[in-house]
């Protein structure tokens, strides 16, 4: 059964196909002759760009005039909508304390320990799709990232359905997960897609390029993204996104949605020849994104962010951040790819790790919060180790591992096996670290960016490593892959969070070593830690596969 029409939206007729008068037919003819005769000529491309610009201007003037309808609202303006009176709570926000900024959820510091479901895996509300949420819980995540495709909100023109949004929130509730929702709209991974691909944009938009034009150049293809900031497209997408936000505020009674991602890897594929300068493309994209971000902040004001694949044309993350105040942070999608220093022949993990650390430093600037929106999930790339420098070095607010049942690259192991339902080695390793860090979020966040925090990571055995935290020197060793976050608390206790690490410290640091976890800022002991005396004035604490240990000061 078709979903009912929403009473909150006026019917707006689809703009009619563009027609050309005598003057425009002449221009079009000259463009065709130019393209045939001088296809490689710079002057030809300039002429095509001018004609394309003129065509869009005519479409902008005529859109909404035919059939007596109003013209689309300009970017930044939103047609009035009636918000639900029973809106769900907003329980996440960005907090500032001096120069420190961090994420707060339910009144407490929070780290996003996320995994993402591949859009194909949750393309419809099926039993198999529901298992993605269970897998997320079983690999230790506290948050799952789920795409919300435009077509799920508006299946056909002016028909809206809340079924998919309601299902997503119900599944998150059943598995006690927070949600980051990803708006999949007009620009996803540098394209929009065609009817033969995964359905993201409604067919009435995808199949009508005269009304909703694509970024068009000499190599225009069906999957080219919709022209950003085109009035007809922006008006349609903004209304659908408005409706999605309304659905969330109505359905999310517990405040499980903690952030929105606005679009996904915006830009244009490198092989697409855009008929105007890249700076113009960036301007158009920024205008389009800001119009959506403004709607989000008015209706559902949780933090919002953007993810970037910087290989795309127009993808300038810091320009987006500086020009869109409604966006709270931006982050890089980091994968093992040749463009990132990864070599397929020998699977050079070191090159991938070094690039990862370089990108962490580059994105840690200005008002930005360091977050990795996507990274490899395979055990070889070791996200279970890379999170230690993200939280201890930068400092960061979390990471998202893509994807739960899809290998990050062909032939590589996902986090869970969709056929058997079993958690893989990759998932088990991530679970160890996510559960440990999830048990110490408050002390970690409180110490980030200060000398009360120190971090360590090792790929393989290590001996005699030294670490200093708030004046206390620690000696570290590990038999294999290991990582550690060490935090000195205000009460003098030392909190150790990590896996597979032996920590030797001065005996004066304390004798009361307990395993346990923090519930908000309150320590809950679970039993004594594994401690051994090394002789003299030293004490050794062993951290197992996933431990939080608190070493209290002598009393």
N, C-alpha and C positions, 0 to 999 in steps of 0.2 A: 504494500500500500504506500502511495506517495505521502511524504510528510506534509502536514498542513502548512498553508501559507502563513508567514509571520505577520501579525497585525502591526508590527513595529516598523515596517518598511513599506514605502510607497512603491507601486509598480512603476518601473522605468523601462521604457521600450528599448530594445537593442538598437544602437545606432545603425542607420541604413548603410549599405555599401556605398563607398565613395564613388561619385560620378565625376567625369572630367568634361569641362566645357571646351570650347574651341581652343582657347589659349593653352589650357593644360594639355590637350591632345597634342598640340604643337610641341610643347615642352617634352612630353613623353616620347614623341617621335624623334626629337633631336637627341634625347638620351639614348635611345635604342641604337641610332646610327653611330653615336659616339662610342657606345660599348662594343659594337661589332668592329669598328674600324680601329679603335685605339684602346683595346682592353687593358693593356699594361700601362697606359698613360696616366700620369698624375693629374693632368687637367681633366681627364675623363672622370676619374674618381671624385674630383672636386665638384664636377657638374652633377654627378649622381647624388652627391651629398646635398647639394643645393636643392635639387628636385625633391629628394626625400623630405628635407626640412619643410619645403613648401607644402608637400602633401600632408604632413602631420599638422601644419598650421591650419590648412583647410579643414582637416578632420576635426581639429579642436573647435573651430568656429561652428561647424555644422553639427557636431555631436550634441544630441539632445534638442536640437531646434526642430527637426522633422517630427511629425506626429504630435507636436505641441508639448513635448516634454522639456523639463529644465535641463540646462547644461550641467555636466558633472561638477562637483565642488572642487575648488582648487586644492593643491597639496597643503596639508596643515589644517584644513577646515573639515569638520565632520558634521554631517546632517544629524539633527537631533534624534535621539533614540530614547525610548523609555527603559531605564535600567530596572532590573528586577528588584522588588522591595525586600526579598528575602536573600540578600547577597551573602555569600560565604565570607569567612574571615580572611584577611590578608595577614599572614603570620611570618613573612620573611621580608627583610629589608637590609640595606647597606648601612652599617653603623660606622661613625667616625669618632675616634678618640685621639685628639692631637693630630699627628701626621699619619696615624694608623687607621686603615679602613678594613672592615671585615664583614662577612655575611653573618646575619643573625636570624635564626629560625626559632619560633616559639619562645622568644625572649632569651635564647642562649646562643653562644658562638656555635657555628655550624660549618662543617667541611663537606663538600659535595663529593661523595664516594660513589660514582655513578657507573652504570653500564647502559648501553643504548641498544634498543631493538632495531634491527634493520627494517626499513620501510616495507620491504617485501614480506617480512615475517609477520607484520601486524597490519597488512593491507585490508583486512576485514576482521570483524569481531568473532573469531572462531575459537574452538577449544585449543587448537595448536597455537594461536596467537596468545591466548591466555597463559600458556605455559611460559612465555617469555618473562612474565612477571614473577613466576615461581623461581625460574632459573636466576633471575636477578637477586632475589632474596637469598638463594642458596650459595651464590658466590660472594656473599658478604656485603653487597651494595646497600646503601641506605637510600639511594635515589635511582630511579629509572628514567631515561630520556625517551620520549615517544613522539614521533612525527604526527602532526595534525594536518593532513592534506586538505587543501581548499575544497576538493570535490566531496570529502566526507561531511563538510559543513553545508555546502550548497550543491547537492547532487545534480540538480537541473536549475535553469535560470529562475531565480526568485523563489525557489522552494528550499527551505532550510530544515535540517534535521539535527537534533541533539543526541541521537542514538549512539554515535561513535564516541563523542566526548563523555557521555554518561558511562559507557562501558569502560573506557580508560580509567576514569576515576574510581569506579567500582573495583576494578582489578588491583589498582594501587592500594585501595583500602583493605582489600582482602589479604594482601601480602605485606601490609604495614610498610609501604614505601612512600617516600616523597616523590614528586613528579617535576620534571623539567619538560615543558611542552615546546616542541619545535614547529613553528609555523612554516609549512611547506606550501608555498604559493607560487607567484609568478616567476621566481628565479631560484632554481635549485641546482647546485653544482654547475653554474654557468649556463643552464639551459632551462627550457620549460617542458620539453618532452612532446611527443606525438601520440596520437591515439593508440599506437601499437606498443608503447612503453607503459611503465607503471603509471597508473592514473593519479595525477596530482591536481591538475587544473580541470575544471568542468569542460565537458565536450563543447558546450555552446561557445566557450571562449577559444579553445584550442582550434576548433574547426572553422573559425570565422576571422581570418587574418585581415580582411578588409576593415572590420570594425575594431579588432584588437590586434594591431600589427606586431610583428616580430622585429627584433633587431635585424635589419636587412642590409646586406652588402653584396658584393659580387659573388660571394660564396654562400648566400643565404640558404639555410636548410630547415627542414621541418622542426628540428629540435632546438633551433635558435631561441633564446629567451624572448619573452614578450618585451616590447619596447618599454623600458622603465619610465615612469612618470607620464606616460600617455594618459590623457584625462579619462577616456572611457575605461581603460584597463585599471587604472588606479582607483577609480570610483567603484568599480565592481569588486576589486580585491579588498578595498577598505571596508566596504559594507559586509562582505563575507567574514573578514577578520573581526569586525565589530560584533557580529553575531556569534562567532566562536568565543570571544571574550565574555559575552553575556551568558553563554551556555556554561562556561566554567564558573562564573560567579554564582550562578543559580545551583549548580550541581555539587560544587566542592564545599560541602558543609564543614569540613575539618581543616581547611587550609592546607591541603596536601601539595598543591601546585606552588612551588617556591620560586620559579623563574620561567621566563619565556625567551626562546631564541627567535629572533626576527629573521625570517627566511633562512636559507642554508647555503653557505659558500656562494655568496652573490658575485656576479661578474659575468664575463662572456668567455667562452672557450677560446684558447689561443689561436686555433685554426680559423676562427670566424673573423672575416675582415669587416670591421665596423666602419660605416661610412662617415665618421666624424672623429676628431681627436679623442684619445683616451681620456683626457681631462674632462671633456664634455660627457663622456659615458659615466665617469665617476660622479659628476655633478647630478646627472639624471638618477643614478642609483641612490645617491644620498638623499635626494629629494623624495624619492619613492619610499625608501626605508623610514625616513623621518615621519612621513605622513602616517605610516603604520605604527611606529613607536609612540607617536602622540596619542593615537587612539588607545593603545595598550595602557599607557600611564593614566589616562582618564578613567578607564573602566576597571582595570585589574592591575593596580600599581605595585606589583611585585617587581623585583629586579629583572632587567632585560639585558641581553647580550647578543653579539654576533660572532659567528665562527668564520674563519677565512682560509681558503686555499689561495695563496698569493700567486700561484701560477696563472690565475685567471686575469683577463683584462678588466681594468676598473676596480680591482680588489685592493684597496688602499686602507688597511685597517685603522691606522691612526688618524687618517683624514676623516673617516666615518666617526670615530670616537670624538674628535675635536669639534665636529660640525653638527653632531646629533646629541644634545645634552640629555635626551631621554634614554639613550643607551648607556648602561652602567659600566660595561666592560666588553672587551674584545679578546679573542684568543685564536691561536693557530691550530689548525688540524695537522697533527704531526704523524706521518706514516713513514715506513721504510720504503722510500722511492728513490730512484736514481737522482732526481732533482734535489733531494735532501742529503746527498752524500752516501746513500746506501748502495752497495754493490751486490747485484743478484748472484754473481758468480760464486762469491765466497760468503755471502750473508754476513757482511761486515757489521757486527753489532756495535763495535767501538765507534765507527763513523756515525752510526745512527744516534748513539748516546751523546757523542760530542755535539752533534747538531742540535739535539734536544736541549742540552744545557745552554747552548748559545741562544736558542730561541726563547728560553725562559728569561735570560738576561735582557734580551731585546724587547720583550713585551712588558717587562717590569719598569714602567715609566709613567710619569704624570699621575693622573687619577685612575689609571687602569688597575683592575684587580686581576692577578694572574690566575688564569684558568685554562686548562687544556680541554677544549670541547670534544675532540676526538683524537684517539691515538690507537696504535696497534694493540690487538688483543692476544697475539700469539706468545707462547711462553718464551720463544726465542728473543723477542723484543723486550721482555721483562718489564711490563708496566708496574708489576709488584715491587720493583726496585726503583723505577724512575719517579715514583711518587715521593720518595724521601727528599731528594733535592728540591722538588716542587714546593713542598711544605716548609722545608728547613732553610733553603738557600734564598728563595725569591722575596717574600713568602707568598704562597698561593692559597686559593680557596677550594681547590679540588681538581678532579679530573674525571673524564668520561671515557670509558673503554668501548670501542666499537668493533664488532657487534656481537651480541650474545651467542647466536647460533650461526653466524656467518664468519668465515675466516677473513682476517683483515687483508690477506692476499691469497690468491688461488693456491690451494695445497697446504695452507697453514691452518693450524688447529684453532677452532673457536673456543669459547668459554664453556659451552654445553653442546652436547650432541643431540640434534633435533630428532634423530631417528630412535636412539636408545633412551633418551632422557637423562643420560648420565653427565655429571660435571666432569670436564676434561682436566688434564694436568694444568693447563693454562688457568682454568677456572678455580682449581684448588689452590694454586699459588696466590692468585689474586685474593681469594677468600681469606687466607691467613693474614695478609697485610691490611685489607680493608677492615676486618674485625678488630684487629689490634688498634688501628688508628681511630676507628669509630668509638673505641672505649676510652679515648683520651682527648676528645676534640676540644674541650674547654681549656685545659692547660696548654695544649699546642697552640691554639689561636692566641691565647693571652701572652705567650712568649715570643711569637713571631716578630722578626725584625729587631730583636734585642739580643744582648749577650747572654740572656738566660736560655737561649735556644742554640743547640748545635746538632749537626747531622752527619751521618756516615753512610756510605753505600759501597759494597764491594761485589764485583762479578767474579766469583770464585774465592778460593782460600786467601786469607790475609792474616798477617801476624804483626804485632807491635805497632798498629796504627794508634795515633795520638789524637785526642779531642779535648778541647777545653770548653767548659760551660760555666759561666759566672765565676771564673777563677779556679774551678776544680778541674784537675787534669784526669782524663780517663784513658786507659789503655784498652784497645779493642783487638779482638781476633775472631775469625770465623773459619769454619771448615768448608764452607761453600758460599753460595750467594747469600748475602746478608745485608741488612739495613737497620738504621737506628735513628730515632729522634730522642734527644736528651733535653729535658726541661728542668730548670731550677725554679721551684715555686717560691712564693713570697714567705711561706712558713719555714723555708729552709730545706724542705724535702726535695729529693731528686726523682723525677719521673722518667722511666726508660720505656720507650715504645719501639718494638721492632721484631725482627725474626732472625734466628740462627746467629746470635752474636754473644760472645763472652765479654763482659765489661769489668775491668779491674779498676778499683778506685781506692783512695785513701780511706782507712778505717774510720777516720774522723768524720767522713761523710754520713755515717750512720750505720747502725746494726740491724735495725728493724726493717727488713726487706719483705714486702708482701706482693703477691699477685692479686690482680683484681681489675676493676674498671671504674671509670668515672661516670656517674649519672649526673649530667650537667656539671657542676663544679664539686659535687660531693663524691668522695672516694668510698667505694664499696669493696672491701677486701674479700678475696676468695680463698686465701690460704697462703702459707709461707712460700716465698720464692726459693729457687734453687741457688743456694749460697755456699761458697767454700772459702776457707781462710787460705791465704797463699803464704803465710809467714810474715813476720814483721808487722808493719802497720797497714797492710793492704787487704782488701776484701774483693772477692770475685763473685759477680752475679751472672747467672746463665739465663739468656732469653731463648726460648724454644721457637716453635714454628710461628706462633702468633701470641706475643705476650705484652702485657702492660705491667710493669713492676714499679712500685713506689718504695723508695729507700728513705725512711724517715730519719730526721736528725736525732742524735743521742739526747735522751732526757735525763 
